């Protein structure tokens, strides 16, 4: 555990290695120079900073959308956002120390966000950086005074670990240089129009969108320890969303997406067409499907659904930084070494591994947003809790970062998830999982259970002042009967519960894995993540009815279905 601070008044020269060649990055040199100058100037103040970091995300994106058979938007966008962190005091106690009973002041509110010019003009960049640094410094002083007062009047803290760690600086870069995405060619327009028009087959469809988006990001990180990092990333998504309305007023959405590093990861256009056709047919079937009744009993979750399930009810409770706050439930803080899952289950977070069975995973990176190299973290081994996801904010028993300090542009990093891998030993076949479900239903005296195939997202609550519950939002759910009747599609389902109770009912896993990539929102904003998980058999889940609109279906006919006068 580092308790001393080494200041750097001179900065190392930053270089990027691209295919064996060394080239200078002009922007990183400008940013490093400004960090050194501003840090040195602020040392003259009565309470000087002991650490400053600058993070810049230069993101370029192109998006093309079609709505119900026609192109609806073409967008090209570029954002170059500076995020400044200033820390005063010492790594032992600084302005980021949690304020007890003050839930209105969030950790990430202390940073300063500014938009930088696109050109690498030293003077123009310096003006923006100087103003942002001064604002962040003044915020740091104000909060540090609150921290000192808070420590004086409150009882002794449970966790006496320092507020920050100062690891060795990294001077590196990824070699995967990203080019700005090119404007879309006309060849994408017709497929998007055709795909979005497929949703019109449902007479009650009132929204049907097909969209393709490419995003390339150059992220630069420098700090007053001498770190200088540039890394490049790319992601691509082909997504579909449509909505229809049932007779009882319920709005029924369907979703479909394909993720990758680039368009080369997408399936063939013929395969995409067939999958969108299936979703369009599903939308009409859902509109006519029976509404689910409240239910408590056994269920099977597909791999994709299990990934979201684990992300929400398990992953967020392994993010170490939140456990320092007395307002957090700290579900697993004192459970290292305890069995928290069945012994056949293991859970790993690995941002270094960026693909699973050929599928690109969105939660990968080389360095986190605090300049720490990405690391694999085995959080659960054979059911036993081993570790937490850590940023540079330590926790008792966990004194250093394991490369999981992450944030959206403009926010300050906290411990967050990356690529989650849930694995199971001795997996059951799909048929064996179904037999296990039927057997459990009969033992519980139930005539049917449920099979959850696809979800659209979810959320969880981890604070003490609210019920520690989760809500996962399935949109493809089937009722499974014990008497051999065909499975029945149902609608209007929310999967709810409390985490510790739910963990105790996870019984077995299957051999087919699903992948879910998307964005996770939390204290430090939205960050890309992924979850890989097997099918699950859970002996007890709770389903509730989803809220519905009270508005009647549209009165006016759709233009394409009007009868001629």
N, C-alpha and C positions, 0 to 999 in steps of 0.2 A: 504494500500500500504506500503510494508516494505521498509524502506530506511536505515536501519542499518544492520550490518553484525555480526553474532555470529560465531566465529571460534571454531572448535573442534580439539583439539590436541590429544585427546584420542577417540578411536572408540568403539562403543558398540559391544558386541559379537553378531554375526549374527547366527541365527538358522532358520532352515526350519521345518515347521510343515507338516508331512506326515502321514495322517490317524491317527491323534491324538498323534503321537509320535514326540518327539523333537530330532533332530539329528544335528550335527555340519557340516557346509559346509566348507571344508578345503580351497577351492579356494577363496571363498569370504573373509575369514580371511586374506589370503595372500594379496589379492588386497586391502583390507581396511588398512592393515599395511603399504603397500607401499604408499598409498595415504597420510597417516599421516606423514610418514617420509619425503616424497618429498615436501609436503606442508610446513612442518616446516623448511626444509633446504632452500627453496626459500624465506622464510620470511626475510632472511638476505640481500636480494638484494635491490637495491635502489628503484625499483618499484616492490613490491612483489605481488603475486597473491592474490586475495581475495576469489577465489573459484577454485577448481579442481574437475572434475568428471572423472571416468573411467567406460566405458561400454564395456562388453565383450559378444560377441555372438558366442556361440559354436554350430555350425550347422552341422548336419550329414544328408546325403541324400543318397537314393538309387534310381536308375533310370533304367528302362528296356524299350527299344524301338524296334519296328519292322517296317520295310519299305517294302511295297508292297509284303507282304507274307513271309518275312524272318526276323529273329532277326538281328538288325543292331548295337545295342550297349547294354552293361551292365556296369553300373558305380556305384561305391560307393565312396563317397567323404566326407571329413570332413574339416571344416574351423573353426579356433578359432581366432577371430579378435578382437583386442583391439582398442577402439576409445577413445582418450584423449581430453578433453576440459579444457583449462586454460583461466581464465578471470582475467584481471588486471584492476586497477582503482577502481571503486566502482559500486555497482548495479545501481546507478544513471547514470553514464557515464563510459562505459568500452570499451574494444577493439572490441566489437561486434556492436557498434553503427553504423548505416547505413552511408556509405560515399556517399554524394550526388554527382551526375554526374560521379561517378566511377563505371560503370556497369561491369567492368572487374573483380572486387574483390567480390566474392560471400561469403555470410555468412558462408557457410559450408566449405570453403577452409581453415579455421583456425584450424581445428582439425588435429590430427595426428593419422594415422592408422598404426598398426603393427600386424604381425601374432605372436600369442603366441604359446609356446610349448603345446602339448596335455597333458603332465603330469603335475601334480600339484607340481612341484618342486619349492620351495620358491626362491632359488637362480637364477634358470633359468628364472622364471617369473620376478623377480626383475630386471634383466639385461634389458629385453625388455621394461618393464614399465619405468625404469629410463631414457633410451634413448628417448623414445617417449614423455615423459613428458618434457624433456629439449627442444626438437624440438618444441613442442606446445607452451612452454613458450616464446621461442625466436620469434615465429610467433606473439604471443600476443603482445610483446613489439613493434615490427615493426608496427603492425596495430594500436596500441594505439597512437603511435606518429602521424600517419596519421589522426586519429580521432581528436586529439587535434588541429592539423593544419587546418583541415576541418572546425571545429567549429569556428575558429578564422576568417576565410575569407568568410564564407557564411552568407547569411541572416538568420534571426531568423527562427527556425523550426516551422512547423505547429503543430507537435505532441511533447509535452514536457515530455511525460511519461518516466519513468526510462528504462534502458536497460535490467534489469533482476529483477526477484523476488526471494525471498529466503523463500519458505514455510517451514513448519516444516518437519523434516526428516522422512522418512518412513522406518521402520524396519519390513520387512514382506517377505512373499513368497507365491506363489500359491501352493496348495497341489497336483496339477495334475502333478506328476512327469513323465517325458517322458523317455522312454528307447530308446536306439539307435535302429534304424530300422534294422530288420534282413535281411540277403540277400534273394533275391527273390527265391521262390521255382519254380521248373520247371513247376508247374501248371499254371503259368501266361504266359508262352511263347507261347503255342499253341493258346490260345484265341487272344493274340496280333497279331500273324501271320495271323490268320483267319480274324480278323477285318480289318487289313491293306490291305489284299488282296481284300477285297470287292471293293475298289476304282478302281481296274483294269477293272471293268465292263465298265468304260468309255474308249473308244479306244484312246482318246487323253490325258488320265491321265499320267502325268510325275512325280508325287510325291504323296505319300500316306503314312502317318505315324500314328502309334498308339503308345502311350507312357503312362507309369504309373510311377509316382514319389511319394515317401514318404519323408517328411522332418521333422526332430525333432530338436528343438532348445532349448538350455538352455541359458538364458540371465541373466547376472549378472551386477548389477549397484551399485557402491559405490561413495560417494563424501565426501568432507571435511566438510559437515554439519552433518555427521553421518549417512546418508542414507545407507542402505544395503539391497538390494532387489535381489532375484532370482526368476525367473518365467520360466515356461516351456510351450512350445506350440508345436503343431503338425499340419501338414496339408498334404492332399493327393490330387492328381489330376490324373484323367484318361482323356487323351486328344487325339484328332484326328485332323489332318490337311492334306488336299489334294489339289492338284492344277491341273487344266487343261488349255487348250489354245484354244481360239476361232479363227475363220478364219481371223478376223481382227487384230489378234495379242494380244488381251487382255488376260492377265493371270487371271484366275478366281479361287480364293481360296474358300474353304468351311472349316468350323470349327465346332467342337463339343467337349464339355468337361463336366466332372462330377467332382465336388469338394466335399471335406469332410474333416473331422478331421482324418479319417483313411479309410481303404478300406471297413470297415463295412458300411460306408455311401454311397457306390456306389450301383447303381441298380443291379439287377440280370444280369448275363452274357447273358441270353437269351434276356432281354430287351435291353441291350447295343448292341447286334448284330442287332436287328431290327432297332434301331436308327441310327446305322452306315450305314445300308442298305439304309435308307431314305436319308442320306446325300450323299451317292454315287450316287443314282438316281438323286438327286437334282443337283449334280455337272454336270452331262450330260445335264440336262434340262437347267441349266444356260448357258452352252456353246452355246446352240441353241436359247436362249432367245433374244428378241430385246434389243438393247442398249437404255438406257433412254435418253430422251431429256431434256435440261434445263427446270426447272419447278419452278413455284412459286404458291402456293395454299394450300388447306387443306390436312391434312394427319392424319392417326392414327398410333401411335407407340405402339408396344407391351410392356408389363411390363419390359422385359429384355432390350429392346431398350431404354425405358424411363429412366431406371436406369442409363445407360451409359450417356444418354442425360443430366440428372440432375447432374451427377457427373462432367461432363466436363464444362457445361455452368453455373452451379450454385455453386456447392460445392467448386471449387477452388477459387471462389470470396468471400467465407466466411472464408477463412484461414487468421486469424487476423494478423499474423506477417508480411505478405507481405504488409499490408496497411501502415506500418511505412515507407516504401520506397517511395521516391518521384518519382521514375521511374515506380511505379505500377499505374494502372488505378484507383484503389481504388473505384471500381464500387459501393459498398454498404457502404462505410465507414460512411457516414452521413445519412444513411437511416434507422437507428434503429427507430422503431415505425411506419415506413411507410408500406403501402401495396405493396408488391413486387410480390405476386402470387394471384390467385383467392382465395376468402375467404373460399372456401371449401378445400383448400390445407394446409397441415402442413408438416414440415420437421424436423426430429430428427436425431442426430448422437448419437449412443449408442454402445461403444465398450464393455460394460458389457454384453449386450445381444448377444449371439453367435449363435443363431439359429432362423430361421423363418419357421414356418410350417414344422418343422423337418429338414430343410436344414441347414447345417453348414455354417456359415458366416466367411470369412477369415479375416475381419477387427477387430476382437476382441482381447482384452488383459486386464490384471488386472492392470498393471502400464504402463505409457507411457515411452518413452526413456529418460525422464528427472527425473524419479523417482516419478512422481505425479500419485496418484490413478486415474484410468479411471473413467470418469463421463459421464452420459447422458447429452446431450445439446440439448434443444429445440430451434432450430434456427429460425423456422417460425411457428407461431401459427395462424391458420385461416387466412393465407395470410399475416400476419404482421411479419416483421423482428424483432426478439427479441435478438439475440445474435450471436457471432462469435465463431469459433473454436480457442482456445487459447493455446499457449505454455507458458513457463515461461518468455517469452518476452512480456511485457504488452503493451497495447494500451490505449490511452485516453478513459476513460469510461469503460475500461475492464482491471482492475488492476491485475488480477491473472489468473493462468492457470486453465483450466478445463480438463486437462489430455489428450491433443491432440498434445503434442510435440513428433514427430516421425521421425525416420531416418532409412535408410539402414545401415548395418554394415560398418564402416569406414567413415560415414558421421555424421555431427552434426544435432541435431533435429531442426525442425521448425514446425510451426502449420500445421497439415495435417489432411485429412479426415480419418474416421474409418469405421464403419458400418452406412450407410445412410438409413433412412426409410422415404419414401414419402408416405403420406396417404391422402385420400380424403373422405370427408363426402358426403353422398347421392350419391354413385357411380352409374353410368349407366351400364346397361347390355351390353354385347358384341353387341347384336342386336341393342340396342339404340344408341351406339356409331356409328355403321355403318349408321343408319338412319340419325344421325346428320351430318355425313360426306357427304352423298348424298345430303341432303338438302342444306348444305353450298356450295357444288360444283354447284348446280343448281342456287343458288343465285348469285354466282360469274360468272355464264355463262360458266362453264367448263364442258367438257364431261367426264373427269376422274380425279381421285386423286390417292393417294398412301397409301399403308399400309406397314409399315416397321416392319418386324418380328424379325430379328436377326442382331446383329452388331458384328464386330470384335474388335472394340476399337475406339479411337478418341484422339483428342488433342485440347487444347485451348491456346490462347494468352492473357496475362493480362497486358503486359507492355504498357506504354504510347507511346513509340517510334515505335510501330507497330500497325496495325489495331486490335482492340479488337474483334477478331473473334473466331469461333470454327469450328471444322470439325469432324463429327462423321462418321464412316465408316460402313454402312450397307452392308450385303452380301445376305440377303434374303428380297426382296422387291417385292410387287405385285401392279400392276395397277388396280384400282377399277373403273369400268365404271358406269355411272349414268343410262344407258339404260338397266341394268340387265344382261349384258354379264358376263360370268365367269371372275373372277379375273385372271390377266395375269402376269406371272413371268417376271421380267425385270432384267437387269444386268447393272453394271458400274455406281453405284450411290454413291455420296458423299452428306451428309446432312450438309449444311453450314449455316452460319448466324452470327449475332451479338447478344449478350446476352439480352440486355434490350428490343430490338425489339421482340425477340423470346418469352420472358416472357409474353409480352403483348398479345400474341396470344394463350396462353394456355387456353383452354375453359372448358374442363371437363375431369374427370377421370373415369375409369371403376372399376369393382369389382374384376378382375383377376390380381393378382400380379405376377411379375417375379423377379427372383434373379440373380444378376450378381456378381461373385467373381473373383478377379484377382489382378494384380499389378498396382499401380499408380506411375508414374515417375514424379518427380518435383525436387526442389532445393536440398532436402536431400536424393535423390536417390529413389529407388523403394521400396514401402511398400505395404503389402497386404491390400486390401480394399474390401468392398462389398456394393452393392446398392440394395435396395428392393423398387420397385415402381409399381404403377398400370398402366394399359393401359391409353394412353393419346389421347385426340382429340385436335389437334392444327389447328387453322383456317388458318394459313399461315406459310408454311415452304419453304425453298429454296433448291432445288436439283441441283447439277451440275454433268457433266460427269466426271467419274474417268479417270485419265491418263492411257494410254495404251502403251504397247510395240510395236515397229515397226518391230520386228523380225518375220519372217514367222514361221508357225508351223514346227515341226521337219521333216526333210527329210527322216530319217531312220525309218523303222518300229520297233515297240517294239518287243523284242524277242519272247514274247508269242503270237504274231499275224503274225509272218512271215509265208509266204507260202513255202511249201517244194519245192525244185528245181526239 
